[in-house]
């Protein structure tokens, strides 16, 4: 596990005690704990403040790889999905500190590709390769709504908790208003979209697609209300997810399956003004 400085791309620290063969990783909201999930179904918890391993447990008795993890903002509990694509998926929740399993309740699903959490921590949107996106109330385990009619990849919820977006297995991305369930947009792209993320102000949607490198831009920024592409970003990798904005919206991250992380920085107002002046000069 390597810790990086986002602003410079500089390596800050490596954590050798966490070992190798890791498949997923999650950082708690206040950066207290770092969780890693391995190919053999083991989860490890590293205390970032004390610099030591505080827990190691077998999250999947069947030794299924820990495909994805996320700390929940409401209580710092940890969600994990052990999955073999197309064969098995198991969603579990772990209590922060004790790392005992917390029953998920009716929200348990047979197949879970990924999820997105609302900013208030109350709702969880679960995507699946074989079913529409399901929105759950975490406290009660109650299914609130379903969105779309087909399987989806990695979903996203806007910072104000009002809008949900998800890339479908059909190749496009759909955007819905959560309260009414109304579909707001259909984002079509030349290549299959597999990941989406909202800008912090909720006005832009970024998508990543399977094809990148020298062939086509893999990352696209959209005005999703107008369903209009605003900016295409070329990458050195063939991206299959994931994308995410920094909290201030000025940095965009994209990750590829073959281990390449690329960061794009938004220009400052001074840089924008200088560029406009250059264009205006005859």
C-alpha positions, -999 to 999 in steps of 0.1 A, spaced: 0 0 0 14 34 -10 2 68 3 5 97 -23 4 135 -21 -23 144 -46 -10 179 -53 24 167 -64 20 130 -72 48 124 -48 50 91 -28 47 99 9 48 65 25 46 27 19 30 3 44 48 -31 40 31 -48 70 -1 -49 49 15 -73 25 7 -81 -11 -22 -97 -31 -45 -68 -21 -76 -63 -42 -94 -33 -26 -88 -5 -2 -108 21 18 -99 51 40 -122 62 68 -137 97 65 -114 112 91 -84 92 79 -82 72 111 -83 37 96 -71 22 64 -87 -10 53 -74 -35 28 -91 -64 12 -72 -93 -2 -76 -120 -29 -82 -147 -3 -110 -128 15 -90 -113 44 -96 -77 56 -69 -58 75 -73 -26 94 -44 -2 98 -45 26 124 -31 56 105 -25 76 136 -6 49 155 10 33 125 1 -3 134 -22 -31 124 -52 -33 147 -73 -60 131 -70 -88 106 -100 -111 100 -114 -135 74 -143 -116 59 -152 -143 34 -151 -178 47 -151 -191 12 -119 -172 5 -136 -151 -22 -117 -119 -31 -128 -87 -14 -139 -69 -45 -148 -35 -30 -149 -17 4 -162 17 17 -164 33 51 -198 48 57 -199 84 68 -227 80 93 -209 57 118 -176 48 102 -187 12 98 -171 -6 69 -190 -22 39 -173 -50 20 -183 -70 -10 -167 -104 -16 -173 -113 -52 -164 -136 -81 -178 -119 -112 -209 -137 -125 -207 -164 -98 -209 -151 -63 -214 -118 -43 -217 -112 -6 -223 -78 10 -212 -74 47 -209 -46 72 -184 -43 100 -186 -22 132 -158 4 135 -134 -3 163 -145 -38 173 -147 -49 136 -175 -73 145 -200 -81 117 -232 -60 117 -262 -77 101 -271 -59 69 -307 -70 71 -330 -69 41 -305 -49 21 -285 -80 15 -282 -88 -22 -271 -118 -42 -251 -97 -66 -235 -63 -58 -212 -46 -83 -206 -14 -64 -224 13 -44 -227 50 -36 -236 66 -3 -257 98 2 -238 126 19 -259 123 50 -251 87 53 -287 76 53 -291 60 19 -271 35 -1 -274 29 -38 -264 -6 -48 -256 -15 -84 -257 -50 -98 -248 -67 -131 -282 -83 -133 -307 -58 -117 -316 -21 -116 -299 2 -91 -316 -2 -57 -317 26 -31 -318 14 5 -324 31 38 -294 20 59 -311 24 93 -341 3 85 -327 -18 57 -358 -8 37 -358 -6 -1 -369 29 -10 -367 28 -48 -353 12 -79 -338 31 -109 -336 19 -144 -344 -15 -159 -310 -30 -165 -277 -38 -147 -253 -10 -139 -216 -5 -131 -203 21 -105 -231 46 -94 -227 81 -79 -249 104 -58 -245 142 -60 -232 161 -30 -266 175 -22 -281 140 -22 -307 148 -48 -294 132 -80 -282 96 -88 -262 86 -119 -252 51 -130 -235 37 -161 -255 8 -176 -242 -25 -190 -257 -12 -222 -229 13 -225 -246 47 -216 -251 66 -184 -285 75 -169 -292 103 -144 -323 104 -121 -338 128 -96 -339 107 -64 -370 122 -48 -393 118 -78 -375 90 -96 -377 111 -128 -350 104 -154 -331 136 -160 -306 126 -187 -292 99 -209 -255 103 -216 -244 85 -248 -208 80 -257 -188 62 -284 -174 37 -259 -190 19 -230 -192 41 -199 -182 22 -168 -178 49 -141 -194 82 -132 -188 110 -107 -204 143 -99 -185 175 -94 -189 189 -58 -213 216 -70 -234 189 -87 -234 207 -121 -211 184 -139 -208 147 -145 -176 129 -154 -176 96 -172 -148 71 -179 -150 45 -206 -132 13 -216 -113 27 -245 -85 52 -240 -48 56 -248 -40 68 -283 -73 57 -297 -99 79 -280 -103 101 -249 -113 78 -220 -126 106 -197 -154 130 -205 -169 159 -185 -206 166 -192 -232 192 -186 -257 164 -178 -287 187 -178 -280 198 -214 -266 163 -222 -236 180 -238 -200 171 -236 -178 199 -222 -143 185 -222 -125 153 -233 -94 141 -215 -69 118 -231 -51 93 -209 -22 70 -213 -42 40 -200 -73 21 -212 -96 31 -184 -123 8 -170 -130 30 -139 -128 46 -115 -132 84 -115 -136 109 -87 -133 146 -80 -114 161 -51 -136 178 -25 -128 213 -39 -136 201 -75 -102 213 -88 -86 178 -93 -99 148 -111 -86 113 -106 -90 84 -130 -77 48 -123 -71 20 -148 -71 -17 -143 -34 -20 -151 -23 2 -122 -21 37 -136 -35 66 -117 -38 99 -136 -47 133 -121 -60 163 -140 -59 198 -124 -84 225 -132 -67 257 -144 -67 287 -120 -86 319 -128 -53 335 -136 -45 308 -161 -79 311 -177 -76 349 -180 -41 345 -196 -54 320 -221 -83 343 -230 -59 371 -236 -37 350 -259 -68 341 -279 -78 377 -282 -44 388 -294 -44 392 -332 
